[in-house]
Amino acid sequence: MHDSAPHVIRLDGLGNAEFLSRYAAPGRIGLCGGSDAVTMAIRRAQ
């Protein structure tokens, strides 16, 4: 049976551009969890 539960993968030390070039694809969701102003704005938008 296929496990359909969501999987959380935490990545540290990876810049936004590098993250997007590695993992961005249609239908994927990335959550942001930092404390700087840009990250907090992204969290609010999500």
C-alpha positions in Angstrom: 0.0 0.0 0.0 1.3 3.5 -0.8 1.8 5.9 2.1 0.0 9.1 1.1 0.9 11.0 4.3 2.8 14.2 3.7 6.6 14.1 4.2 8.5 17.0 5.8 12.1 17.5 4.8 14.0 20.2 6.6 16.9 21.9 4.8 19.3 24.2 6.4 22.2 26.2 4.8 20.6 26.4 1.4 19.9 29.7 -0.3 16.6 30.5 -2.0 18.0 30.4 -5.6 19.8 27.1 -5.0 16.7 25.6 -3.3 14.5 26.6 -6.3 16.9 25.3 -8.9 17.1 21.9 -7.1 13.5 21.4 -6.0 11.0 23.7 -7.7 8.5 21.8 -9.9 4.8 22.3 -10.7 2.5 21.1 -7.9 5.2 21.2 -5.2 4.8 23.2 -2.0 7.6 24.7 0.0 7.1 26.2 3.5 9.3 28.9 4.9 10.5 29.0 8.5 13.0 31.8 9.2 12.8 34.9 11.3 13.9 37.6 8.9 11.4 40.1 7.3 11.4 38.4 3.9 10.8 34.9 5.3 8.0 36.2 7.6 6.3 37.8 4.6 6.5 34.6 2.6 5.0 32.7 5.5 2.1 35.1 5.7 1.5 34.8 1.9 1.5 31.0 2.2 
